Amino acid sequence: MDSLAVFCTVGLLFGGLYWFVCVLGSAEQKGKRAVDISGGSISAEKIQDKYKQYWSFFRRPKEIEKDENVPHFVDTFYNLVTDIYEWGWGQSFHFSPSVPGKSHRDATRLHEEMAVDVINVKPGEKILDVGCGVGGPMRAIAAHSRAKVVGITINEYQVNRARLHNKKAGLESLCEVVCGNFLQMPFPDCSFDGAYSIEATCHAPQLEDVYAEIFRVLKPGTMYVSYEWVTTGKFRADDPEHVEIIQGIERGDALPGLRSYADIAKTARKVGFEVVREKDLAAPPAQPWWTRLKMGRIAYWRNHIVIRALAAFGVAPKGTVDVHEMLFRTADHLTRGGETGIFSPMHMILCRKPENTPSKS
Ligand SMILES: C[S@@+](CC[C@H](N)C(=O)[O-])C[C@H]1O[C@@H](n2cnc3c(N)ncnc32)[C@H](O)[C@@H]1O
């Protein structure tokens, strides 16, 4: 009887541990298991140093104001966070409004499908995903529209992850991933039938530069939609709490500086786009996008225990504990940004490159 009790206890312990580490962060759904968390392209022993280097950018704000430093700073950030995002969040690195009666996964997919629906793309046409992450949106959009999607990301580790996921999903023929800077894209003029960016162009030091590049690679008459991170009309620069929230979001998300919603359409027009529609998708009656972060607090503590334990046993690199803590603080700033209404991660702008745009050559 005693040995049976020991057997059951050990079984329960191991079963519980397996559930805690593997099932609750299901790799099938999300892409990563806790035991596989790495620092992207950064070797394990350098993660702590790179994390410190990341923060040093904010001690020298002039450094991130210098445009040429920003892509490197953003690349470092995504090396540090990509695996943790995939494990804790999934393969789509963006928010979406909650949809009553739908899971987060379904709400995410609907938000992605809307991006391709509004740019009127036909099966077989070629569209660009600007800042594609590990390709969650790209796969949903390719499967939904049957268009060929080319994604670009600055982070080489994400390119490899995205290619792996594309292959697993059987979407290799529709999805292609390129490593590159969206401020100087390796694509010819007028080569795409449409483009979208989901929560990515916020990383550009100057929005005008990335919009001008997107304008250049689109064929005349085609459309571009972007979900932009912005401060809303409720933001007050003289309110210390507002400033603290916005700075927290910038620091925890590798942003060179959040823009006002009022700058987005102006910038699109400046580079030559016609603005077809502009709408804050986070504004009521849309349901809150930040509930997922709030509900995730228990999951965060569970994940943090797992990461600490794995780091203590030398399975996860040591610096990942710091990175995870940073993301938790950021989740709080994002939640407060949503609750106060001063921040939106989904200010949608829909643009068209005019039909009569003269070709440069
Ligand atoms: C928040 S993630 C969003 C990823 C993807 N759109 C999604 O929703 O899953 C931002 C993406 O922008 C990419 N990015 C940021 N700056 C970039 C740059 N200068 N050139 C290319 N990609 C960049 C990052 O590498 C990352 O993949």
The ligand as a Gaussian input file, in Angstrom:
#p B3LYP/6-31G(d) Opt

LIG

0 1
 C        5.167000      43.405000     -32.971000
 S        5.973000      42.503000     -34.232000
 C        4.578000      42.186000     -35.301000
 C        4.843000      41.022000     -36.190000
 C        3.676000      40.601000     -37.089000
 N        3.181000      41.695000     -37.865000
 C        2.580000      39.986000     -36.251000
 O        1.564000      40.682000     -36.059000
 O        2.728000      38.853000     -35.805000
 C        6.888000      43.735000     -35.161000
 C        7.675000      43.189000     -36.335000
 O        8.287000      44.269000     -37.051000
 C        9.583000      43.868000     -37.441000
 N       10.432000      45.053000     -37.670000
 C       10.680000      46.081000     -36.844000
 N       11.538000      46.961000     -37.404000
 C       11.841000      46.467000     -38.636000
 C       12.649000      46.919000     -39.701000
 N       13.346000      48.059000     -39.651000
 N       12.691000      46.170000     -40.824000
 C       11.993000      45.011000     -40.928000
 N       11.216000      44.527000     -39.935000
 C       11.133000      45.240000     -38.800000
 C       10.070000      43.049000     -36.269000
 O       11.183000      42.263000     -36.618000
 C        8.807000      42.240000     -35.959000
 O        8.775000      41.128000     -36.802000

